[in-house]
Amino acid sequence: MTPLSIYHHFDQQADCVLFEGNCLDLLKEVPSNFVQLIVTSPPYNLGKSYEKKQNLNEYVKQQSVIINECVRVLKSSGSLCWQVGNFVDNGEIVPLDLVLFPLFNNLKLHLRNRIVWHFEHGLHASKRFSGRYEVILWFTKTEKYYFNLDPVRVPQKYPQKKYFKGPKKGQLSGNPLGKNPGDIWDIPNVKANHIEKTIHPCQFPVELIERLIISMTKEEDWVLDPFMGVGTTAIASLIHQRKSIGAEIMPEYIEIAKHRITLANQGVLKIRPMERPVYDPKTPDINIPPKKVKMEERFQIQPKLLEKRGKFKNSRGSK
């Protein structure tokens, strides 16, 4: 059985790369046309502990450099999912998906969906309606991209509904595997009482990333998160037998990511299941408890978590 290899620099032999530092430094190590999926949520320029607030033009320029490098390392069959909310300045909001869209458009990427992620919890506004959604912009690099809908289908609203006339009379009218989940996703965000909550103030729920990973990649594909945070993308990738690359500037977040991977390897990491419905107080008995995830047997943490950097030479000539 092959143990899980976690490296602190990019190496083709790794199962997971946890890079402590600026994502641009990591991206320089990654070959062109290498990763199948890029999924991330960049800082929103709100002055959190992991970012310095800039004026909006400076922020967009910084994002442009990173996005250019991300597109370089993306495979022609790959997808890029950029999850953003709003930049807020003196109570006025600026939707970052609208601001950043021209950057992707100028790089000739193809927008497949503008996915609205809806959730019920967040800051309570007093001078405007409380914000309860964010947006995932899903782009592909070419027209020939990988996408498999079947693993992420959701239950039909009327699973036994049948055609009542015509040549298909009596047959099921819906796909027996389930229906397309659509582009509005009702997934709880990670707040104080969420089973996955860590110290990160803007943490991804695993199930949000799972849906993207299992529909846009195959086993053994590489998934990149240039703003990795506490490793949610790595967790979602590894438990589905994908390989993960991520960068994070906050050392404490890197340590949490390592710890979460270790817990998953031990089979004790708890996450919210994809199949669990949003809680409805009218039907409190309809509930699916948190599940413990475990990586496949070939994924085991080595005694020394971070390996020495290998000698793989990338397409840009660095080692």
SULZISUL-V794585 format. One record per residue. N is the residue number from 1. RES is the residue in one small letter. OMEGA is omega in whole degrees, 0 to 359 (none if undefined). Layout:
n->N res->RES omega->OMEGA
n->N res->RES omega->OMEGA
This chain:
n->1 res->m omega->183
n->2 res->t omega->180
n->3 res->p omega->177
n->4 res->l omega->180
n->5 res->s omega->177
n->6 res->i omega->183
n->7 res->y omega->176
n->8 res->h omega->169
n->9 res->h omega->182
n->10 res->f omega->173
n->11 res->d omega->182
n->12 res->q omega->182
n->13 res->q omega->183
n->14 res->a omega->167
n->15 res->d omega->182
n->16 res->c omega->176
n->17 res->v omega->175
n->18 res->l omega->186
n->19 res->f omega->178
n->20 res->e omega->182
n->21 res->g omega->182
n->22 res->n omega->183
n->23 res->c omega->178
n->24 res->l omega->177
n->25 res->d omega->176
n->26 res->l omega->183
n->27 res->l omega->177
n->28 res->k omega->181
n->29 res->e omega->187
n->30 res->v omega->180
n->31 res->p omega->174
n->32 res->s omega->175
n->33 res->n omega->188
n->34 res->f omega->187
n->35 res->v omega->181
n->36 res->q omega->182
n->37 res->l omega->170
n->38 res->i omega->178
n->39 res->v omega->184
n->40 res->t omega->171
n->41 res->s omega->182
n->42 res->p omega->174
n->43 res->p omega->183
n->44 res->y omega->179
n->45 res->n omega->181
n->46 res->l omega->180
n->47 res->g omega->175
n->48 res->k omega->185
n->49 res->s omega->183
n->50 res->y omega->181
n->51 res->e omega->174
n->52 res->k omega->183
n->53 res->k omega->180
n->54 res->q omega->169
n->55 res->n omega->191
n->56 res->l omega->180
n->57 res->n omega->178
n->58 res->e omega->179
n->59 res->y omega->181
n->60 res->v omega->177
n->61 res->k omega->178
n->62 res->q omega->178
n->63 res->q omega->181
n->64 res->s omega->180
n->65 res->v omega->182
n->66 res->i omega->180
n->67 res->i omega->177
n->68 res->n omega->179
n->69 res->e omega->178
n->70 res->c omega->179
n->71 res->v omega->178
n->72 res->r omega->185
n->73 res->v omega->183
n->74 res->l omega->176
n->75 res->k omega->178
n->76 res->s omega->179
n->77 res->s omega->190
n->78 res->g omega->180
n->79 res->s omega->176
n->80 res->l omega->181
n->81 res->c omega->185
n->82 res->w omega->186
n->83 res->q omega->185
n->84 res->v omega->174
n->85 res->g omega->182
n->86 res->n omega->165
n->87 res->f omega->183
n->88 res->v omega->180
n->89 res->d omega->181
n->90 res->n omega->177
n->91 res->g omega->179
n->92 res->e omega->182
n->93 res->i omega->174
n->94 res->v omega->180
n->95 res->p omega->186
n->96 res->l omega->178
n->97 res->d omega->178
n->98 res->l omega->181
n->99 res->v omega->185
n->100 res->l omega->183
n->101 res->f omega->181
n->102 res->p omega->179
n->103 res->l omega->179
n->104 res->f omega->181
n->105 res->n omega->179
n->106 res->n omega->178
n->107 res->l omega->176
n->108 res->k omega->175
n->109 res->l omega->183
n->110 res->h omega->180
n->111 res->l omega->181
n->112 res->r omega->178
n->113 res->n omega->165
n->114 res->r omega->187
n->115 res->i omega->178
n->116 res->v omega->177
n->117 res->w omega->182
n->118 res->h omega->177
n->119 res->f omega->188
n->120 res->e omega->187
n->121 res->h omega->179
n->122 res->g omega->179
n->123 res->l omega->179
n->124 res->h omega->180
n->125 res->a omega->178
n->126 res->s omega->181
n->127 res->k omega->173
n->128 res->r omega->178
n->129 res->f omega->182
n->130 res->s omega->179
n->131 res->g omega->182
n->132 res->r omega->174
n->133 res->y omega->169
n->134 res->e omega->190
n->135 res->v omega->171
n->136 res->i omega->174
n->137 res->l omega->180
n->138 res->w omega->178
n->139 res->f omega->168
n->140 res->t omega->183
n->141 res->k omega->180
n->142 res->t omega->176
n->143 res->e omega->181
n->144 res->k omega->184
n->145 res->y omega->180
n->146 res->y omega->175
n->147 res->f omega->180
n->148 res->n omega->184
n->149 res->l omega->190
n->150 res->d omega->182
n->151 res->p omega->184
n->152 res->v omega->176
n->153 res->r omega->179
n->154 res->v omega->183
n->155 res->p omega->175
n->156 res->q omega->177
n->157 res->k omega->178
n->158 res->y omega->188
n->159 res->p omega->181
n->160 res->q omega->181
n->161 res->k omega->183
n->162 res->k omega->173
n->163 res->y omega->183
n->164 res->f omega->176
n->165 res->k omega->179
n->166 res->g omega->185
n->167 res->p omega->180
n->168 res->k omega->182
n->169 res->k omega->180
n->170 res->g omega->178
n->171 res->q omega->177
n->172 res->l omega->182
n->173 res->s omega->179
n->174 res->g omega->177
n->175 res->n omega->182
n->176 res->p omega->178
n->177 res->l omega->182
n->178 res->g omega->183
n->179 res->k omega->174
n->180 res->n omega->182
n->181 res->p omega->179
n->182 res->g omega->184
n->183 res->d omega->170
n->184 res->i omega->187
n->185 res->w omega->180
n->186 res->d omega->183
n->187 res->i omega->181
n->188 res->p omega->175
n->189 res->n omega->186
n->190 res->v omega->177
n->191 res->k omega->193
n->192 res->a omega->185
n->193 res->n omega->179
n->194 res->h omega->185
n->195 res->i omega->183
n->196 res->e omega->189
n->197 res->k omega->172
n->198 res->t omega->180
n->199 res->i omega->182
n->200 res->h omega->184
n->201 res->p omega->184
n->202 res->c omega->189
n->203 res->q omega->173
n->204 res->f omega->163
n->205 res->p omega->183
n->206 res->v omega->186
n->207 res->e omega->177
n->208 res->l omega->181
n->209 res->i omega->178
n->210 res->e omega->183
n->211 res->r omega->179
n->212 res->l omega->184
n->213 res->i omega->186
n->214 res->i omega->176
n->215 res->s omega->187
n->216 res->m omega->180
n->217 res->t omega->173
n->218 res->k omega->176
n->219 res->e omega->180
n->220 res->e omega->175
n->221 res->d omega->178
n->222 res->w omega->178
n->223 res->v omega->183
n->224 res->l omega->171
n->225 res->d omega->183
n->226 res->p omega->176
n->227 res->f omega->196
n->228 res->m omega->182
n->229 res->g omega->183
n->230 res->v omega->168
n->231 res->g omega->182
n->232 res->t omega->178
n->233 res->t omega->178
n->234 res->a omega->179
n->235 res->i omega->182
n->236 res->a omega->179
n->237 res->s omega->186
n->238 res->l omega->181
n->239 res->i omega->176
n->240 res->h omega->173
n->241 res->q omega->169
n->242 res->r omega->177
n->243 res->k omega->190
n->244 res->s omega->173
n->245 res->i omega->179
n->246 res->g omega->177
n->247 res->a omega->179
n->248 res->e omega->183
n->249 res->i omega->184
n->250 res->m omega->182
n->251 res->p omega->181
n->252 res->e omega->177
n->253 res->y omega->176
n->254 res->i omega->181
n->255 res->e omega->178
n->256 res->i omega->178
n->257 res->a omega->178
n->258 res->k omega->182
n->259 res->h omega->180
n->260 res->r omega->178
n->261 res->i omega->178
n->262 res->t omega->178
n->263 res->l omega->178
n->264 res->a omega->178
n->265 res->n omega->180
n->266 res->q omega->179
n->267 res->g omega->183
n->268 res->v omega->178
n->269 res->l omega->181
n->270 res->k omega->175
n->271 res->i omega->176
n->272 res->r omega->183
n->273 res->p omega->178
n->274 res->m omega->185
n->275 res->e omega->181
n->276 res->r omega->179
n->277 res->p omega->174
n->278 res->v omega->184
n->279 res->y omega->177
n->280 res->d omega->182
n->281 res->p omega->179
n->282 res->k omega->180
n->283 res->t omega->186
n->284 res->p omega->182
n->285 res->d omega->178
n->286 res->i omega->187
n->287 res->n omega->175
n->288 res->i omega->184
n->289 res->p omega->174
n->290 res->p omega->179
n->291 res->k omega->175
n->292 res->k omega->182
n->293 res->v omega->179
n->294 res->k omega->178
n->295 res->m omega->176
n->296 res->e omega->185
n->297 res->e omega->182
n->298 res->r omega->178
n->299 res->f omega->176
n->300 res->q omega->180
n->301 res->i omega->177
n->302 res->q omega->179
n->303 res->p omega->176
n->304 res->k omega->191
n->305 res->l omega->183
n->306 res->l omega->181
n->307 res->e omega->173
n->308 res->k omega->181
n->309 res->r omega->182
n->310 res->g omega->184
n->311 res->k omega->181
n->312 res->f omega->181
n->313 res->k omega->183
n->314 res->n omega->188
n->315 res->s omega->181
n->316 res->r omega->172
n->317 res->g omega->178
n->318 res->s omega->182
n->319 res->k omega->none
